[in-house]
Amino acid sequence: MSVSLPKLSNKGLLDKFVPVLLVLTIILAGAVGALWQKVTVLEKGTPSTGSPTDTVGDTSGKLTADEASKLEKPSDKDHIRGSLNAEVFLIEYSDYQCPFCKTFDTTAQQAVAEYGDKLAWVYRHFPLDTLHPWARPAANAAECVSALGGNDAFWKFSDYVFANQETTLSEAGLKTAATKAGVKAADFSSCYAAKKYENIVDADYQSGSNAGVNGTPGNYIMNKNGDVWLVPGAVPFESLKVTIEEALK
């Protein structure tokens, strides 16, 4: 005895599979959205939604006295472009592989040029290791350059790395950046291989974490009175200028 099976029409197939495809599309969209939000938070220092947080770094503005006390004041152990006697400090926690840090580097240079002796720029390392595998090696390289060539060499190295971020983040590229800053290639290679100054990178990262930095660039403006303003992310110069002017009052 033969049994005849019912045949599904094209319309029947569509009726069965369209709901399944719709569900899969929604799941995929949610996963992509969550990933994008994570990257935004880590790199820009600000969440893509107004999610609550118990750390400093999600909104800009003047910090409370308690929050400000957690930010380490500039000292002669810092990398400073300017003077410790400046009226205002731009304190940046940065990552050499972060694209937003590359953008903000130009903004910070503009601030130094415009305000002259009134403003000093402090650079501290905050490598996002899970996102940027070359951030920490570049930070170690920068410390080698600083030790071998001094403060001016450090800033030349940093400027070169950010200006050539797409091609510099490799061992050969970092060596090129070091020689451009005036350091001998052999001396740099020896220091770099030994990871001689990784403790400085770790100390910078810890000070940023203590202050509440949760992404890069993590920027603060501090005046001589110890008042502190948070300016998270790669803000344009005009936005940064508003905070600097407030700090100078």
C-alpha positions, -999 to 999 in steps of 0.1 A, spaced: 0 0 0 14 34 -10 11 64 12 10 98 -4 27 127 15 13 162 14 33 186 -8 42 220 5 38 248 -19 63 276 -22 40 298 -1 39 271 26 77 270 27 78 308 30 53 308 58 74 284 78 109 299 72 102 337 72 95 337 110 127 317 116 148 341 95 132 371 113 142 357 147 178 350 135 180 386 121 169 401 154 195 380 174 223 389 150 214 426 151 215 425 189 249 409 190 263 434 166 249 463 186 263 449 219 298 446 203 296 481 189 286 495 223 316 477 240 341 491 215 326 526 219 329 524 257 365 511 257 379 534 230 360 567 235 356 565 273 319 572 270 291 547 266 269 547 235 238 547 258 231 563 291 239 532 311 246 537 347 282 534 360 300 537 393 332 551 377 342 585 366 344 588 328 309 587 314 301 624 314 321 656 311 322 684 337 338 695 369 346 667 394 337 668 431 366 673 455 365 636 463 367 626 427 394 651 419 416 638 448 418 605 430 436 620 400 474 620 405 488 656 403 515 663 376 551 659 388 586 657 374 582 620 368 555 627 342 560 633 305 552 670 302 550 693 272 552 726 290 561 736 325 551 723 360 544 760 367 516 762 341 483 776 352 464 747 337 473 710 329 458 688 302 463 653 316 457 626 290 456 589 296 462 575 261 468 544 240 491 545 209 469 522 189 436 539 197 422 558 166 404 583 188 438 590 206 453 598 172 425 623 166 429 639 200 467 642 196 461 669 170 436 686 193 461 686 222 489 700 201 465 728 190 458 736 227 495 738 235 501 761 205 472 784 215 477 787 252 515 787 253 530 788 288 496 789 304 490 752 296 511 721 300 502 687 285 508 656 306 509 622 288 502 590 307 499 555 293 466 536 294 470 507 269 438 488 262 454 454 259 423 434 249 416 457 220 450 469 209 479 444 211 505 470 200 495 496 226 517 482 254 547 475 232 545 511 219 543 524 254 573 504 264 591 518 233 582 553 243 597 548 278 629 535 262 631 566 240 625 588 270 652 571 290 677 572 261 669 606 246 650 626 272 617 644 273 620 661 239 627 627 223 597 612 240 574 638 225 590 635 190 584 597 192 548 601 203 540 627 176 556 604 150 537 573 161 503 590 161 509 607 128 519 574 113 498 551 134 488 528 104 524 519 96 544 523 128 528 497 151 553 469 146 588 463 160 604 477 129 581 506 128 587 515 165 625 513 158 620 538 130 600 561 152 628 559 179 655 568 154 634 597 141 633 609 177 671 609 178 678 576 196 704 551 183 687 520 168 710 495 187 704 511 221 667 512 215 665 476 204 683 464 235 660 484 258 629 474 239 637 437 240 643 438 278 609 456 284 630 476 308 604 502 317 572 482 317 567 491 354 562 528 344 535 518 319 518 497 346 520 526 371 504 550 347 476 525 340 470 520 377 468 558 383 443 561 355 422 533 369 424 549 404 411 581 388 382 563 371 395 562 335 376 535 316 386 543 280 409 563 258 416 590 255 408 598 291 413 635 295 413 658 325 419 696 329 434 706 363 441 741 374 465 755 400 438 753 427 435 716 422 400 718 405 395 691 379 373 688 349 367 655 330 368 658 292 364 622 280 369 611 244 383 627 213 365 661 218 371 688 191 393 717 201 365 742 206 349 719 232 382 715 250 388 752 248 356 759 268 368 738 297 403 753 296 388 788 297 367 778 327 398 764 345 417 796 339 391 818 356 
